[in-house]
Amino acid sequence: MHGPHDVGGRDGLGPVAPGFLEPDLPNWRYPFEGRMHAVTAMAIARGAFNLDEQRHGIELMPWADYTDSTYYAHWLFSVEKLLHDKGFLTHEEVDARMEELGEPQMAEHPRKPAELSPFAQQMIDVLWAGTPHDLPAQAPPRFAVGDEVVVKNLHDTGHNRLPGYLNRSRGVVTHHYGAHHDPAASAHEQVERPHHLYVVTFAADELWGERTSESFDLAADLFEDYLEPLAVSV
Amino acid sequence: MDWLSMKDVAARINALESLMVEKGLAEHAAVDAVVASFENDMGPLNGARVVVRAWTDPAYQAWLLSDATAAIADMGFTGLQTEHLVAVENTDDVHNVVVCTLCSCYPWTLLGIPPAWFKYPQYRARVVKEPRSVLGEFGVVLGPDVQIKVWDSSAEIRYLVIPQRPAGTDGMSAEELITLVTRNSMVGTDLLTSPQAA
C-alpha cells in the first residue's frame, strides 16, 4: 500500500535535519527506543506476529500521526495494535498500566546481565543467527538479467514492498536473487510463499521526468508480480 | 494517547513492556541484554573490519563482491538484517548510496541501529530523487563525471557500501585503517579522507 510510510520522491520535506548529522549522536537517543526495539524482537521470536505484520502495522498508522511522531512511536503503534488484535492484550490494559506506572525510570545504556536466562540467550542467538528470508523457488523465473520490464500500476491496499514512485516505470533487470518469501502472504496469511526477487535498475529521467535536475541510476529490489515485460512494438 | 508526545510514548512503551513480561512475551533482563548487544556488539566497527579486510586482501574483496553473505559469515557477522547481504564498491567512476524509502532497512550486525537521518522522511524521500543535493548536505561533493547509483532496499537484501580507500594509507596497519572507516561511508553518505588531509 502507498501509505504514509511510502515517502520516496515526496516533495516539501526539507533538508536532512542538521541535528541528525552530528556524528556523535547516539542511534538510540532515549532509553525507551532500545526497549521498544527489543520487545518487538521478542514478540517476533515468541511467534506473536512476524516482521511483515509489524511493518504493515506501521503502514496503517494515520498519516498525520505517522508524519509528526518519532520513529519508535511507529513501532509502538504497530506492536500494540498487533498484540491487541491478536488477543494478547488490550489497549485498555495498556492505558491502565500506563496510568498505574506513571513516568518511567529507564536505565540509560543497560548492561548485559552476567547470567542470561534461557530466553535472553535465545534472543542473543537470534540476533547473531538471523532469520533467512529465501525459499526454494516453486516455478521458473519469468525474467532474466537484461530483460526490459515495466512496473505494474499497483495500488493494493494491503502490505507489499513496492515503493509508489516506481509505479509504471520502465527499467532493466540487473540481478535475480532467486525466491524470497512474499511479504503480502507473510503479512496477511502468515505463510511463507516463494516469490522471485529481482534488482531492477531505473534511470533518473524515467522516474522523475525529462526535467529532472540530476542524472543517476536507481536500483530497487522488486518481486516478480510487481513487474511485467516491456511491450515491444513489432 | 498523544503519539506526538515523547513523554507519553516513553510511558506507554514502559506499560507495554510491563504487560508483555506479564503475558510471557518478554523479560525485563532479556530486554537489557538485547539493548546492550545492539549498543555494544553490533555497530560500524564490524562493518569497518569487513571493509578493511577487503581493502587489504584482494581474494576477500572478490569474495565480498560476489557473495557478501558468505564473506561476512566468515567473520562471524551474520545476524538479524544481514541474512542476505550485497556489497557495492565505490570507485573513481561510481558512487553508491543506500536508502530504504519504505521503512529503515539497514544491516544491523555490521552498522548497528540506523542513525536518525536514515530513518526520518527527509533523507528517504529525497535521496531517490536528488541524491547529489542530499549528499551535499552531508558534505559529500562528487565530481560531475561520477555516476551515482542509489539502492532502495525495498526487500530483505541489505546493502553495504565499500568506500574507497583513502590515498596515502599504504603503510597503515589494519587496525589503523579501521579507525578511518566511518559509519556514513558504508551507507554512501561520506567520503573517506587520508589522515594527512583530515
Contacts between the chains, C-beta under 8 A, distances in Angstrom:
chain1	res1	chain2	res2	distance
A	5	B	102	5.7
A	5	B	103	6.2
A	6	B	101	7.1
A	6	B	102	6.1
A	7	B	101	6.0
A	7	B	121	4.5
A	7	B	124	5.0
A	7	B	125	4.3
A	8	B	99	7.9
A	8	B	101	3.3
A	8	B	102	7.6
A	8	B	124	6.6
A	8	B	125	6.3
A	8	B	128	4.8
A	8	B	129	7.7
A	8	B	152	6.7
A	9	B	101	7.8
A	9	B	125	6.4
A	9	B	128	5.8
A	9	B	129	4.8
A	10	B	121	7.3
A	10	B	125	4.5
A	11	B	125	7.7
A	13	B	121	5.2
A	13	B	122	4.7
A	13	B	125	4.9
A	13	B	126	6.7
A	14	B	122	5.9
A	15	B	122	6.4
A	15	B	137	5.4
A	16	B	117	5.1
A	16	B	120	7.9
A	16	B	122	4.9
A	16	B	123	5.2
A	16	B	134	6.7
A	16	B	137	5.0
A	16	B	138	7.4
A	17	B	116	7.5
A	17	B	117	7.0
A	17	B	120	6.9
A	17	B	122	6.6
A	20	B	115	6.9
A	20	B	116	4.4
A	20	B	117	4.0
A	20	B	120	6.8
A	21	B	117	6.4
A	21	B	137	7.4
A	21	B	138	6.7
A	23	B	182	7.5
A	23	B	184	7.9
A	25	B	115	6.8
A	25	B	116	6.6
A	27	B	112	5.9
A	27	B	113	4.1
A	27	B	114	6.7
A	27	B	115	5.4
A	27	B	116	7.5
A	28	B	35	7.7
A	28	B	38	7.8
A	28	B	39	7.0
A	28	B	113	6.2
A	29	B	116	7.1
A	30	B	6	7.0
A	30	B	10	6.7
A	31	B	10	7.9
A	32	B	9	6.7
A	32	B	10	4.2
A	32	B	13	4.5
A	32	B	14	6.9
A	34	B	34	7.9
A	34	B	35	3.8
A	34	B	38	6.5
A	34	B	39	6.9
A	34	B	113	8.0
A	35	B	13	6.0
A	35	B	14	7.7
A	35	B	17	5.8
A	35	B	31	5.4
A	35	B	35	6.5
A	36	B	13	4.9
A	36	B	16	7.9
A	37	B	34	7.6
A	37	B	35	7.4
A	37	B	38	6.9
A	37	B	113	7.1
A	38	B	26	7.6
A	38	B	30	7.5
A	38	B	31	4.4
A	38	B	34	3.9
A	38	B	35	5.4
A	38	B	38	7.8
A	39	B	13	7.8
A	39	B	16	6.7
A	39	B	17	5.3
A	39	B	20	5.4
A	39	B	25	7.5
A	39	B	26	4.9
A	39	B	31	6.3
A	41	B	34	6.2
A	41	B	80	7.5
A	42	B	20	7.2
A	42	B	25	6.1
A	42	B	26	4.5
A	42	B	27	7.8
A	42	B	30	6.8
A	42	B	31	7.5
A	42	B	34	7.5
A	43	B	20	6.9
A	43	B	25	5.3
A	43	B	26	7.3
A	46	B	24	7.6
A	46	B	25	5.2
A	48	B	25	5.9
A	55	B	102	7.8
A	55	B	103	6.0
A	58	B	103	7.0
A	61	B	3	8.0
A	65	B	3	4.6
A	65	B	4	7.5
A	67	B	121	7.4
A	68	B	3	7.6
A	68	B	4	5.1
A	69	B	3	4.3
A	69	B	4	5.3
A	69	B	9	7.4
A	70	B	6	6.7
A	70	B	9	6.8
A	71	B	104	7.2
A	71	B	116	7.4
A	71	B	119	4.7
A	71	B	120	7.0
A	72	B	9	7.0
A	72	B	13	7.2
A	73	B	3	5.0
A	73	B	4	7.7
A	73	B	9	4.8
A	76	B	9	6.1
A	76	B	12	6.0
A	76	B	13	5.6
A	76	B	16	6.8
A	77	B	3	6.8
A	79	B	16	6.9
A	80	B	12	7.6
A	80	B	16	6.0
A	83	B	16	7.9
A	83	B	20	7.5
A	83	B	25	7.7
A	88	B	20	8.0
A	88	B	23	5.7
A	88	B	25	6.7
A	89	B	19	5.1
A	89	B	20	7.7
A	89	B	23	6.2
A	93	B	19	5.9
A	94	B	12	6.4
A	94	B	15	5.2
A	94	B	16	5.9
A	94	B	19	6.4
A	95	B	1	7.8
A	97	B	15	3.8
A	97	B	16	7.9
A	97	B	18	5.5
A	97	B	19	5.6
A	98	B	11	5.2
A	98	B	12	5.4
A	98	B	14	7.5
A	98	B	15	4.0
A	100	B	15	7.9
A	101	B	11	7.1
A	101	B	14	5.8
A	101	B	15	5.8
A	101	B	18	6.3
A	102	B	11	7.2
A	103	B	7	7.3
A	103	B	10	7.9
A	103	B	11	6.2
A	104	B	10	5.6
A	104	B	11	5.8
A	104	B	13	7.8
A	104	B	14	3.6
A	106	B	10	7.3
A	106	B	14	6.8
A	107	B	32	7.6
A	109	B	35	7.7
A	109	B	36	7.5
A	109	B	39	5.9
A	110	B	31	7.7
A	110	B	32	3.8
A	110	B	35	5.4
A	110	B	36	5.7
A	111	B	32	6.8
A	111	B	36	5.8
A	112	B	32	6.8
A	112	B	33	4.9
A	112	B	36	3.9
A	112	B	37	6.7
A	112	B	40	7.5
A	113	B	29	4.9
A	113	B	32	6.1
A	113	B	33	5.9
A	116	B	29	7.9
A	116	B	30	7.6
A	116	B	33	5.9
A	117	B	27	6.0
A	117	B	29	6.4
A	117	B	30	6.3
A	119	B	27	5.4
A	119	B	30	5.3
A	120	B	27	6.4
A	120	B	29	6.1
A	120	B	30	3.7
A	120	B	33	4.5
A	120	B	34	7.7
A	123	B	30	5.5
A	123	B	33	6.7
A	123	B	34	5.3
A	124	B	33	6.2
A	124	B	34	7.2
A	124	B	37	5.9
A	126	B	80	6.7
A	127	B	34	6.9
A	127	B	37	5.7
A	127	B	38	7.7
A	127	B	42	7.3
A	127	B	79	5.3
A	127	B	80	5.4
A	127	B	108	7.9
A	127	B	109	7.6
A	128	B	76	7.8
A	128	B	78	7.2
A	128	B	79	4.6
A	128	B	109	7.2
A	129	B	78	7.1
A	129	B	79	6.6
A	130	B	78	5.8
A	130	B	79	4.9
A	130	B	80	5.0
A	130	B	81	7.2
A	130	B	82	6.4
A	130	B	83	4.0
A	130	B	109	7.8
A	131	B	80	7.0
A	131	B	83	6.6
A	132	B	83	4.6
A	132	B	84	7.1
A	133	B	83	6.2
A	133	B	84	6.5
A	133	B	155	7.9
A	133	B	156	4.0
A	134	B	84	6.7
A	161	B	102	6.3
A	161	B	154	4.9
A	161	B	155	5.5
A	162	B	154	7.2
A	163	B	101	4.9
A	163	B	102	5.9
A	163	B	128	7.9
A	163	B	152	6.2
A	163	B	154	5.8
A	165	B	101	7.5
A	165	B	128	6.7
A	165	B	129	7.9
A	177	B	84	7.4
A	177	B	155	7.9
A	177	B	157	6.4
A	180	B	84	7.7
A	180	B	155	6.2
A	180	B	156	5.8
A	183	B	155	7.6
A	197	B	155	5.5
A	197	B	157	7.6
A	207	B	128	7.6
A	207	B	129	7.6
A	208	B	129	5.8
A	212	B	129	7.7
A	213	B	130	6.4
A	213	B	133	7.8
A	214	B	129	7.9
A	214	B	130	5.5
A	214	B	131	6.5
A	214	B	132	5.1
A	214	B	133	7.2
A	214	B	148	7.6
A	216	B	131	5.6
A	216	B	132	7.5
A	216	B	147	7.0
A	216	B	148	3.8
A	216	B	149	6.8
A	216	B	150	6.1
A	217	B	147	7.0
A	217	B	148	7.3
A	217	B	149	4.9
A	217	B	150	7.2
A	218	B	128	5.9
A	218	B	149	7.6
A	218	B	150	4.6
A	218	B	151	7.9
A	218	B	152	6.4
A	219	B	149	6.4
A	219	B	150	7.1
A	219	B	151	5.1
A	219	B	152	7.1
A	220	B	151	7.8
A	220	B	152	4.3
A	220	B	154	5.0
A	221	B	152	7.5
A	221	B	153	6.4
A	221	B	154	4.9
A	221	B	155	3.8
A	221	B	156	8.0
A	221	B	157	5.2
A	222	B	154	6.7
A	222	B	155	7.5
A	223	B	155	7.1
